[in-house]
Amino acid sequence: MLRKLLILGVFAGTSASIPIVYQSNPQMLDGLLKSTVASKPAAQPQPELNLASVPDKPAAPLPTGRKVTVAADERGHFTSAFKLNGRQVDGMIDTGATLVAINTSTARRIGISLSPSDFSHQVNTANGAIRAAVVNIDHLQIGKISVDNIQAVVLDDRALHTNLIGMSFLQRLAKYQVENGTLLLVQ
């Protein structure tokens, strides 16, 4: 312990004396500094680089697949136009929906005909339990991204005003993520 205190005292005393020595004889300290700098070998001049002869750095591999971005609307929802079985349909991408959900009017427009007996499944929605028909949509397309044979539910028009693109579609993509108010879909 005494040894550490002694070393600390020498260090503190030396550090405190440097400004005093500099004030009394600045030429001596400048001479010491110049001799230290002069003793280093001078840097060799570097040859001029011709950037045209330097090979380009290989580019990072670009992600493969198709990408689509959907901007959030003023409510923060990701609404867009889609194609279901080749027909233009408006809807909303909903990560909280297990399946793609369409209403009966949309089902008729895209060529799915249903009878009342097809509505044999009970599903839980944000508005409570309701009867639904389970169907397969042959083709769902959002921009450049397309997926075939998507499981969906059909609900009565009064129960579902907006078609929902749910997880039965999203889980078939390579990636989906939300960042800065934009939803990125990658196939």
C-alpha positions as CSV (number, residue, x, y, z in Angstrom):
1,M,0.0,0.0,0.0
2,L,2.8,2.4,0.9
3,R,4.5,1.5,-2.3
4,K,1.4,2.5,-4.3
5,L,1.1,5.8,-2.4
6,L,4.8,6.6,-3.1
7,I,4.4,5.9,-6.9
8,L,1.3,8.0,-6.9
9,G,3.1,10.9,-5.2
10,V,6.0,10.8,-7.6
11,F,3.6,10.8,-10.6
12,A,1.6,13.7,-9.1
13,G,4.7,15.7,-8.4
14,T,6.1,15.2,-11.9
15,S,2.9,16.1,-13.5
16,A,2.6,19.3,-11.5
17,S,6.2,20.3,-12.3
18,I,5.9,20.2,-16.1
19,P,4.0,23.5,-16.3
20,I,6.5,25.2,-14.0
21,V,9.5,24.0,-16.1
22,Y,7.7,25.1,-19.3
23,Q,7.1,28.6,-17.9
24,S,10.7,29.0,-16.7
25,N,12.4,27.6,-19.9
26,P,10.0,27.0,-22.9
27,Q,12.9,26.5,-25.3
28,M,14.1,23.5,-23.4
29,L,10.7,21.7,-23.7
30,D,10.3,22.7,-27.3
31,G,13.7,21.3,-28.1
32,L,12.8,18.0,-26.4
33,L,9.6,17.8,-28.4
34,K,11.4,18.6,-31.7
35,S,14.1,16.0,-31.1
36,T,11.5,13.3,-30.5
37,V,9.6,14.2,-33.7
38,A,12.8,14.5,-35.7
39,S,14.0,11.1,-34.6
40,K,11.0,9.4,-36.3
41,P,11.8,8.4,-39.9
42,A,10.1,10.5,-42.5
43,A,7.1,9.0,-44.1
44,Q,7.8,7.6,-47.6
45,P,5.8,9.3,-50.3
46,Q,3.0,7.0,-51.4
47,P,2.6,6.2,-55.1
48,E,-0.4,7.8,-56.6
49,L,-3.4,5.5,-56.9
50,N,-5.2,5.1,-60.1
51,L,-8.7,4.3,-59.1
52,A,-9.6,3.0,-62.5
53,S,-7.1,0.2,-62.0
54,V,-8.4,-0.8,-58.6
55,P,-10.9,-3.7,-58.9
56,D,-14.4,-2.9,-57.6
57,K,-15.4,-4.4,-54.3
58,P,-17.8,-7.2,-55.0
59,A,-21.3,-6.1,-54.3
60,A,-23.2,-7.7,-51.4
61,P,-25.7,-10.3,-52.7
62,L,-29.1,-8.7,-53.4
63,P,-32.0,-10.3,-51.7
64,T,-33.8,-12.6,-54.1
65,G,-37.6,-12.6,-54.5
66,R,-40.2,-10.0,-55.1
67,K,-40.9,-7.1,-52.8
68,V,-43.9,-4.9,-52.2
69,T,-44.3,-2.0,-49.7
70,V,-47.6,-0.8,-48.4
71,A,-47.8,2.5,-46.7
72,A,-50.0,2.9,-43.6
73,D,-53.1,5.0,-44.0
74,E,-54.0,7.9,-41.6
75,R,-55.4,5.4,-39.1
76,G,-52.2,3.3,-39.2
77,H,-53.8,0.4,-41.2
78,F,-52.2,-1.2,-44.2
79,T,-54.9,-1.0,-46.9
80,S,-54.3,-1.7,-50.5
81,A,-55.8,-3.1,-53.7
82,F,-55.3,-6.9,-54.3
83,K,-56.2,-9.4,-56.9
84,L,-58.2,-12.4,-55.7
85,N,-58.6,-15.0,-58.5
86,G,-57.7,-12.3,-61.0
87,R,-60.3,-9.7,-59.8
88,Q,-59.3,-6.4,-58.3
89,V,-60.4,-6.2,-54.6
90,D,-59.7,-3.6,-51.9
91,G,-58.7,-4.8,-48.4
92,M,-56.5,-4.5,-45.4
93,I,-53.5,-6.6,-44.4
94,D,-54.2,-7.8,-40.8
95,T,-51.5,-9.7,-38.9
96,G,-54.1,-10.4,-36.2
97,A,-56.3,-12.4,-38.6
98,T,-55.5,-16.1,-38.7
99,L,-57.0,-16.5,-42.2
100,V,-57.8,-14.4,-45.2
101,A,-61.3,-13.2,-44.6
102,I,-63.6,-12.0,-47.4
103,N,-67.3,-11.1,-47.4
104,T,-70.0,-12.8,-49.4
105,S,-70.1,-10.1,-52.1
106,T,-66.4,-10.4,-52.7
107,A,-66.7,-14.2,-52.8
108,R,-69.3,-14.0,-55.6
109,R,-67.2,-11.5,-57.5
110,I,-64.2,-13.8,-57.5
111,G,-66.1,-16.8,-58.6
112,I,-66.8,-18.6,-55.3
113,S,-70.5,-19.7,-55.0
114,L,-71.8,-20.7,-51.6
115,S,-75.0,-22.0,-50.2
116,P,-76.3,-21.3,-46.7
117,S,-75.2,-24.8,-45.6
118,D,-71.6,-23.9,-46.4
119,F,-71.6,-21.5,-43.4
120,S,-71.1,-24.4,-41.0
121,H,-68.0,-23.1,-39.1
122,Q,-68.1,-20.7,-36.1
123,V,-65.3,-18.2,-36.0
124,N,-64.5,-15.6,-33.4
125,T,-64.1,-12.1,-34.7
126,A,-63.5,-8.7,-33.0
127,N,-67.4,-8.4,-33.1
128,G,-68.0,-11.8,-31.5
129,A,-68.7,-15.3,-32.8
130,I,-70.2,-15.7,-36.3
131,R,-70.9,-18.4,-38.8
132,A,-68.4,-18.7,-41.7
133,A,-67.7,-20.8,-44.8
134,V,-64.1,-22.1,-45.2
135,V,-62.9,-21.8,-48.8
136,N,-59.7,-21.9,-50.8
137,I,-58.8,-18.9,-53.0
138,D,-57.0,-20.1,-56.1
139,H,-54.8,-17.0,-56.5
140,L,-54.0,-14.0,-54.3
141,Q,-51.8,-11.3,-55.7
142,I,-50.4,-8.1,-54.1
143,G,-48.3,-6.1,-56.6
144,K,-45.5,-8.5,-57.8
145,I,-46.2,-11.1,-55.0
146,S,-48.6,-13.9,-55.8
147,V,-49.5,-17.0,-53.8
148,D,-51.8,-19.9,-54.9
149,N,-54.3,-22.0,-52.9
150,I,-54.9,-19.8,-49.9
151,Q,-57.3,-20.9,-47.2
152,A,-59.9,-18.2,-46.4
153,V,-63.1,-17.7,-44.6
154,V,-66.2,-16.1,-46.0
155,L,-68.4,-14.0,-43.7
156,D,-71.7,-12.3,-44.2
157,D,-71.5,-8.7,-45.7
158,R,-73.0,-7.2,-42.5
159,A,-70.2,-8.9,-40.4
160,L,-67.3,-8.0,-42.6
161,H,-67.1,-4.7,-44.4
162,T,-63.4,-4.8,-45.2
163,N,-61.7,-7.8,-46.7
164,L,-58.8,-8.9,-44.6
165,I,-55.5,-10.4,-45.8
166,G,-54.4,-12.5,-42.8
167,M,-51.8,-14.9,-41.7
168,S,-52.8,-17.7,-44.1
169,F,-51.3,-15.5,-46.8
170,L,-48.5,-13.7,-44.8
171,Q,-47.0,-17.0,-43.4
172,R,-46.3,-18.1,-47.0
173,L,-44.0,-15.2,-47.6
174,A,-40.3,-15.2,-47.0
175,K,-40.6,-12.1,-44.8
176,Y,-42.9,-9.3,-43.7
177,Q,-42.1,-6.4,-41.4
178,V,-43.3,-3.0,-40.4
179,E,-40.8,-0.2,-40.3
180,N,-41.4,3.6,-40.2
181,G,-45.1,3.3,-41.1
182,T,-44.5,1.0,-44.1
183,L,-45.2,-2.7,-44.4
184,L,-42.6,-4.6,-46.4
185,L,-43.7,-7.9,-48.0
186,V,-41.0,-10.2,-49.5
187,Q,-41.7,-13.4,-51.4
